[in-house]
Amino acid sequence: MKHVPLHHRKRRLLIRLFFAAVVFLMGVLCLILSDVIYYSLPYLLSGLLFLLAVDNLYEAFKNHEFNEEDTDEIANAIIFLALAIVVLFKVGESAIIIGAIWGILGLFLAARNISHSLYELIHKQGSAAGHILHLMHAALSTGISIALLLDPAEHLHLHVYILGLELVDYAVRIAFNEV
């Protein structure tokens, strides 16, 4: 990143910090106004998925992923856009759709965290305590995701609180460039 002119690095930093601030605000709102958020969830989730897609595309173009055959950032952006569109078209049935999407995405993220933590634990990268905490978090996320998939409409309201906590965490990690 040192080869990038300073004014471009500053602009990228400001964009990332603005994005982090928006995500942080959304997390706080989920915690404070959970009932309002629950009923507005189809629109808010679609907006968040759209922002995530834009962020993934930005990172993909910044890293020139379009020159590679296998591009996670571009693939993720396409998935996030498709999910945003589905949620908007099925607003009336959104609790079940959002719960199912949320459960599946939660399982993917938990599985990825388990995989990375086990790899780093086996290869002695980082601290063992940190990896054990990540594994415990991933196991908890797996359980929550499975509960959500078993009964999406019933568990969705609780997930608004969980979403708030996750968004605050994600925003802090973006701000500190650890995502």
Backbone bond lengths (Angstrom), bond angles and torsions (degrees), N, CA, C in turn:
res aa  C-N    CA-C-N  psi(-1)  N-CA   C-N-CA  omega(-1)  CA-C   N-CA-C  phi
1 M - - - 1.453 - - 1.527 110.13 -
2 K 1.328 117.68 -11.49 1.449 120.05 -178.47 1.527 112.05 -71.08
3 H 1.338 117.23 -22.06 1.450 119.76 178.71 1.530 112.95 -76.50
4 V 1.320 116.97 -11.03 1.456 122.48 178.73 1.537 108.05 -82.58
5 P 1.324 117.16 132.72 1.474 119.30 179.76 1.528 111.34 -55.70
6 L 1.315 114.69 149.75 1.462 121.68 -176.07 1.524 112.47 -56.42
7 H 1.329 118.50 -41.94 1.466 119.70 -177.79 1.529 111.26 -66.45
8 H 1.339 118.40 -29.88 1.467 120.77 175.84 1.531 110.73 -72.83
9 R 1.331 116.03 -38.32 1.470 119.25 177.48 1.523 110.33 -64.41
10 K 1.328 117.21 -40.13 1.461 120.83 178.78 1.528 110.24 -64.68
11 R 1.331 116.32 -42.50 1.467 119.85 179.55 1.528 110.50 -63.31
12 R 1.334 117.44 -43.76 1.468 120.71 177.66 1.524 110.83 -60.64
13 L 1.324 115.33 -42.58 1.464 119.92 179.18 1.528 110.68 -62.26
14 L 1.333 117.06 -43.75 1.471 120.58 179.25 1.524 111.01 -63.85
15 I 1.317 117.37 -39.76 1.470 120.75 178.05 1.521 110.16 -63.13
16 R 1.339 116.90 -46.19 1.461 120.68 179.84 1.538 110.98 -64.02
17 L 1.332 116.91 -40.73 1.469 119.71 179.68 1.521 111.16 -68.45
18 F 1.344 117.76 -37.73 1.462 120.64 175.79 1.527 109.95 -62.41
19 F 1.327 116.31 -45.88 1.462 121.11 178.25 1.530 110.06 -60.24
20 A 1.341 116.74 -43.08 1.467 120.94 178.56 1.530 110.64 -61.85
21 A 1.334 117.34 -40.34 1.465 120.84 179.87 1.529 110.94 -65.14
22 V 1.329 117.27 -40.77 1.465 121.06 178.81 1.525 110.05 -64.35
23 V 1.319 116.86 -45.47 1.465 121.01 179.81 1.525 110.48 -64.38
24 F 1.340 117.34 -41.46 1.463 121.88 178.23 1.534 110.35 -60.80
25 L 1.323 116.60 -46.40 1.466 121.06 178.99 1.525 110.63 -60.36
26 M 1.317 117.15 -41.72 1.466 120.29 178.30 1.531 110.56 -62.86
27 G 1.322 117.14 -38.97 1.457 120.63 177.85 1.512 112.18 -64.04
28 V 1.320 116.58 -45.03 1.459 120.71 179.10 1.529 110.22 -63.11
29 L 1.309 117.17 -41.73 1.465 120.35 178.14 1.528 111.62 -62.48
30 C 1.335 116.97 -37.57 1.468 119.44 176.95 1.524 111.08 -62.55
31 L 1.314 116.54 -35.31 1.459 119.96 -179.65 1.529 112.11 -75.67
32 I 1.318 116.84 -39.36 1.463 121.21 -175.29 1.530 112.42 -83.78
33 L 1.305 116.63 -42.62 1.470 121.90 -174.18 1.529 111.36 -114.61
34 S 1.318 117.41 50.48 1.469 120.51 -172.80 1.527 113.20 -59.92
35 D 1.334 118.87 -37.36 1.467 120.25 -179.80 1.522 111.57 -67.06
36 V 1.318 116.63 -43.98 1.468 120.81 178.30 1.526 109.62 -64.38
37 I 1.330 116.01 -43.19 1.465 121.03 -179.78 1.522 110.09 -62.22
38 Y 1.323 116.89 -41.91 1.464 120.75 -178.84 1.529 111.07 -55.62
39 Y 1.320 116.08 -44.92 1.468 119.35 -178.18 1.529 112.49 -77.90
40 S 1.320 116.96 -20.91 1.466 121.46 177.60 1.526 112.12 -97.32
41 L 1.322 116.26 3.00 1.453 121.47 -171.90 1.530 115.29 -54.30
42 P 1.328 119.53 -40.79 1.471 117.54 -179.70 1.537 112.64 -57.92
43 Y 1.309 116.30 -41.23 1.459 120.08 -177.92 1.531 111.49 -76.10
44 L 1.321 115.26 -40.66 1.461 119.48 179.65 1.526 111.37 -67.63
45 L 1.329 115.80 -43.48 1.461 119.33 179.78 1.520 110.66 -64.75
46 S 1.320 117.01 -41.15 1.463 119.71 177.69 1.530 110.47 -61.19
47 G 1.317 116.80 -42.37 1.468 120.26 177.55 1.513 112.12 -63.14
48 L 1.341 116.58 -43.23 1.460 120.33 178.91 1.526 111.06 -64.93
49 L 1.330 116.51 -43.19 1.462 119.65 177.55 1.529 110.80 -61.25
50 F 1.321 116.26 -38.82 1.462 120.06 177.30 1.533 110.30 -63.97
51 L 1.342 117.67 -44.08 1.467 120.79 177.49 1.526 111.53 -61.77
52 L 1.328 116.61 -40.94 1.456 119.83 177.53 1.521 111.25 -64.01
53 A 1.325 116.65 -38.75 1.465 120.16 177.39 1.530 110.72 -63.49
54 V 1.323 116.51 -44.41 1.465 120.60 178.60 1.526 110.15 -62.13
55 D 1.339 116.86 -43.06 1.466 120.86 179.30 1.531 110.36 -62.64
56 N 1.332 117.41 -43.49 1.464 120.45 178.80 1.519 111.22 -63.99
57 L 1.335 117.28 -41.32 1.469 119.80 177.96 1.524 111.07 -65.82
58 Y 1.321 116.96 -40.19 1.457 121.25 177.56 1.531 110.14 -58.49
59 E 1.336 116.06 -48.21 1.468 120.35 179.21 1.528 111.12 -64.08
60 A 1.323 116.88 -39.01 1.467 120.31 -179.97 1.527 111.14 -63.68
61 F 1.308 116.88 -44.23 1.465 119.20 179.53 1.524 111.66 -72.26
62 K 1.313 116.41 -35.15 1.463 120.19 177.71 1.530 110.08 -63.17
63 N 1.337 116.54 -39.17 1.464 121.83 -178.85 1.525 113.23 -92.16
64 H 1.330 116.75 6.96 1.473 123.07 179.09 1.533 112.04 55.75
65 E 1.327 116.68 40.25 1.464 120.84 179.90 1.519 112.88 -67.11
66 F 1.315 117.36 -18.93 1.463 119.83 179.42 1.523 111.15 -65.93
67 N 1.322 118.15 -12.11 1.468 122.38 176.59 1.521 112.59 -89.94
68 E 1.333 117.04 -0.15 1.457 121.89 -179.19 1.523 109.87 -111.34
69 E 1.315 115.31 151.81 1.459 119.54 -179.11 1.529 112.04 -73.55
70 D 1.320 117.35 -42.38 1.460 122.19 -177.52 1.525 108.67 -107.25
71 T 1.333 116.91 108.92 1.460 120.99 -175.13 1.522 110.24 -123.95
72 D 1.324 116.04 106.22 1.466 120.30 179.56 1.516 111.97 -65.94
73 E 1.319 117.64 -41.17 1.469 120.81 -176.29 1.529 110.84 -62.29
74 I 1.317 117.31 -45.78 1.470 120.40 -179.45 1.531 109.88 -68.06
75 A 1.331 116.79 -41.71 1.473 120.46 178.45 1.530 110.61 -61.55
76 N 1.320 117.13 -44.30 1.464 120.66 178.08 1.519 111.21 -61.89
77 A 1.328 117.04 -41.50 1.463 120.75 179.30 1.524 110.91 -60.14
78 I 1.321 117.19 -42.86 1.468 121.22 179.52 1.528 110.27 -63.84
79 I 1.325 116.82 -42.80 1.471 120.84 179.13 1.524 110.42 -63.37
80 F 1.335 117.42 -46.22 1.458 120.72 -179.63 1.533 111.02 -61.83
81 L 1.326 117.68 -41.38 1.473 120.37 178.23 1.524 111.15 -64.04
82 A 1.329 117.13 -43.74 1.467 120.71 179.94 1.531 110.59 -62.59
83 L 1.322 117.07 -43.00 1.465 120.44 179.52 1.530 111.00 -64.76
84 A 1.321 117.33 -39.96 1.467 120.85 178.12 1.522 110.54 -60.04
85 I 1.308 117.22 -43.01 1.470 121.86 -179.27 1.531 110.49 -66.07
86 V 1.339 117.10 -43.86 1.468 120.79 -179.68 1.523 110.45 -61.07
87 V 1.332 117.06 -44.96 1.464 120.48 -179.28 1.526 110.64 -62.16
88 L 1.315 117.28 -41.71 1.470 120.10 179.58 1.519 112.61 -66.13
89 F 1.325 117.59 -34.48 1.458 120.13 -179.52 1.530 112.82 -78.13
90 K 1.319 117.91 -19.12 1.462 121.90 -177.49 1.529 111.23 -119.98
91 V 1.319 117.74 45.41 1.461 121.83 -176.94 1.531 111.36 -57.11
92 G 1.314 118.45 -40.67 1.468 122.04 -178.35 1.515 113.65 -64.01
93 E 1.307 117.39 -29.12 1.465 122.59 179.91 1.525 110.79 -109.43
94 S 1.310 115.63 24.24 1.460 119.84 -169.46 1.522 114.30 -67.39
95 A 1.330 119.41 -30.00 1.469 119.65 -177.96 1.518 110.67 -60.33
96 I 1.302 116.60 -44.50 1.470 120.34 -179.59 1.533 110.09 -70.40
97 I 1.323 116.68 -45.02 1.471 120.30 -178.54 1.525 110.61 -65.15
98 I 1.327 116.59 -47.87 1.467 120.09 -179.17 1.526 109.91 -63.88
99 G 1.317 117.12 -42.62 1.460 119.75 178.38 1.517 112.40 -60.59
100 A 1.323 116.83 -42.75 1.461 120.41 179.28 1.529 111.14 -67.02
101 I 1.327 116.49 -45.07 1.467 120.24 178.23 1.518 109.74 -60.61
102 W 1.302 115.75 -46.63 1.456 121.62 -178.37 1.527 110.75 -61.43
103 G 1.322 115.92 -42.64 1.464 120.05 178.94 1.516 112.45 -63.40
104 I 1.317 116.45 -43.94 1.470 120.56 -179.75 1.523 110.84 -67.19
105 L 1.333 117.25 -45.85 1.466 119.76 177.85 1.529 110.93 -62.03
106 G 1.322 116.55 -38.20 1.458 120.17 177.00 1.515 112.31 -62.36
107 L 1.342 116.22 -40.15 1.462 119.39 177.14 1.534 111.62 -65.38
108 F 1.333 116.60 -42.20 1.472 119.53 177.57 1.526 111.11 -60.40
109 L 1.326 116.53 -46.69 1.461 119.86 -179.16 1.526 111.49 -65.52
110 A 1.318 117.30 -41.60 1.465 120.35 178.95 1.526 110.76 -64.47
111 A 1.322 116.89 -42.50 1.466 120.33 178.99 1.530 110.82 -63.11
112 R 1.323 117.02 -41.44 1.466 120.59 178.23 1.532 110.02 -63.96
113 N 1.327 117.37 -43.05 1.468 120.26 178.60 1.528 111.63 -63.88
114 I 1.317 117.30 -40.00 1.460 120.43 177.52 1.527 109.60 -63.25
115 S 1.304 116.89 -46.17 1.468 121.66 -179.54 1.529 111.33 -59.25
116 H 1.330 116.54 -49.12 1.469 120.59 -179.36 1.534 111.08 -64.70
117 S 1.313 116.99 -43.15 1.464 120.31 -178.76 1.524 111.38 -64.74
118 L 1.327 116.86 -43.38 1.465 119.60 178.46 1.527 111.28 -63.48
119 Y 1.322 117.16 -43.05 1.460 121.34 178.66 1.526 110.39 -59.20
120 E 1.336 116.14 -49.20 1.464 119.96 -177.91 1.524 111.55 -69.19
121 L 1.326 117.43 -32.96 1.456 120.83 177.36 1.532 110.24 -68.03
122 I 1.323 116.96 -45.33 1.462 121.47 179.63 1.526 111.26 -64.44
123 H 1.319 116.72 -40.19 1.470 120.84 -178.01 1.527 112.84 -91.54
124 K 1.314 115.56 11.81 1.467 122.61 175.30 1.534 113.22 53.59
125 Q 1.309 114.91 46.60 1.464 121.63 174.98 1.525 107.75 -104.37
126 G 1.309 117.38 122.66 1.451 120.87 -178.80 1.521 110.86 82.58
127 S 1.324 115.52 -171.91 1.467 119.74 -176.95 1.526 110.65 -91.85
128 A 1.317 115.31 143.80 1.463 120.51 179.02 1.523 110.77 -62.99
129 A 1.331 117.02 -39.54 1.467 120.54 -179.69 1.528 110.84 -62.34
130 G 1.325 116.26 -41.21 1.465 120.08 178.13 1.515 111.97 -62.76
131 H 1.334 116.62 -40.65 1.466 119.92 179.77 1.523 111.34 -69.45
132 I 1.306 116.15 -36.87 1.467 119.30 178.28 1.528 109.75 -65.39
133 L 1.337 117.23 -40.89 1.468 120.06 176.34 1.522 110.90 -62.75
134 H 1.332 117.48 -41.24 1.470 120.49 177.79 1.528 110.38 -63.93
135 L 1.329 117.15 -40.05 1.462 120.09 178.38 1.523 111.21 -65.42
136 M 1.328 117.22 -39.74 1.461 120.65 177.69 1.532 110.32 -64.92
137 H 1.327 117.22 -41.70 1.465 121.54 177.48 1.526 109.81 -62.66
138 A 1.327 116.85 -43.09 1.461 120.59 179.91 1.528 110.92 -65.30
139 A 1.332 117.60 -39.46 1.467 120.70 178.09 1.528 110.47 -64.49
140 L 1.329 117.08 -41.40 1.462 121.49 176.87 1.530 110.23 -63.60
141 S 1.320 116.87 -43.56 1.470 121.10 178.13 1.522 111.24 -62.56
142 T 1.318 116.44 -37.93 1.467 120.52 177.92 1.528 109.81 -63.01
143 G 1.321 117.33 -46.44 1.461 120.70 179.03 1.516 112.71 -61.89
144 I 1.325 116.23 -43.27 1.466 120.57 179.00 1.529 110.32 -64.68
145 S 1.324 116.71 -41.31 1.468 120.61 179.81 1.517 111.53 -64.80
146 I 1.323 116.98 -40.64 1.466 120.39 178.47 1.528 110.01 -65.39
147 A 1.325 117.62 -42.59 1.468 120.49 177.38 1.524 110.51 -60.40
148 L 1.308 116.03 -39.76 1.461 120.29 179.42 1.528 110.92 -66.43
149 L 1.315 117.70 -39.03 1.463 120.45 178.60 1.528 112.05 -69.20
150 L 1.316 117.02 -33.04 1.463 120.24 179.99 1.522 112.09 -68.97
151 D 1.329 117.45 -35.42 1.465 121.10 179.15 1.534 108.96 -149.79
152 P 1.336 117.22 78.79 1.467 120.79 -173.72 1.521 114.34 -57.78
153 A 1.319 117.58 -45.06 1.464 120.01 -175.69 1.525 111.70 -66.90
154 E 1.326 117.08 -36.22 1.465 121.74 -177.91 1.530 112.44 -69.77
155 H 1.317 117.68 -39.03 1.464 121.51 -173.22 1.527 113.84 -97.03
156 L 1.301 117.55 -2.35 1.465 120.14 -174.14 1.521 112.71 -65.76
157 H 1.332 117.30 -39.04 1.467 119.58 -177.63 1.539 111.27 -60.67
158 L 1.324 117.17 -42.93 1.466 121.14 176.72 1.528 110.43 -61.36
159 H 1.304 115.98 -34.78 1.461 119.82 -178.47 1.526 112.91 -69.51
160 V 1.302 117.60 -19.11 1.464 119.49 174.00 1.530 109.21 -63.79
161 Y 1.335 116.24 -42.42 1.478 120.17 175.85 1.528 110.51 -63.36
162 I 1.328 115.50 -46.26 1.463 120.02 -179.82 1.525 109.97 -61.38
163 L 1.333 116.73 -40.79 1.461 120.75 177.37 1.523 110.34 -59.08
164 G 1.316 116.52 -43.39 1.466 119.61 178.53 1.516 111.84 -57.19
165 L 1.325 116.43 -46.61 1.461 120.23 178.29 1.523 111.92 -63.32
166 E 1.330 116.56 -42.06 1.462 120.18 -179.78 1.528 111.66 -66.75
167 L 1.327 117.12 -38.32 1.464 119.56 179.40 1.522 111.46 -66.95
168 V 1.313 116.70 -39.73 1.470 119.73 177.04 1.528 109.40 -62.46
169 D 1.320 117.02 -45.20 1.466 121.70 178.33 1.534 110.72 -60.80
170 Y 1.325 116.58 -46.64 1.464 121.87 -179.45 1.526 110.92 -61.52
171 A 1.305 116.76 -42.30 1.470 120.74 179.64 1.525 111.54 -63.03
172 V 1.317 115.97 -41.79 1.470 119.76 178.82 1.525 109.86 -63.79
173 R 1.331 116.87 -41.92 1.472 120.13 179.17 1.526 111.18 -66.25
174 I 1.325 118.12 -37.55 1.472 120.54 176.05 1.525 109.56 -63.04
175 A 1.311 115.91 -46.56 1.465 120.31 -178.18 1.519 111.86 -60.73
176 F 1.314 116.80 -34.51 1.458 120.50 179.56 1.509 112.69 -96.25
177 N 1.353 115.83 9.47 1.465 122.72 174.07 1.521 113.06 60.34
178 E 1.335 116.79 36.66 1.456 121.21 179.76 1.513 112.82 -108.09
179 V 1.311 118.33 7.53 1.461 120.72 -178.94 1.506 109.42 -77.41
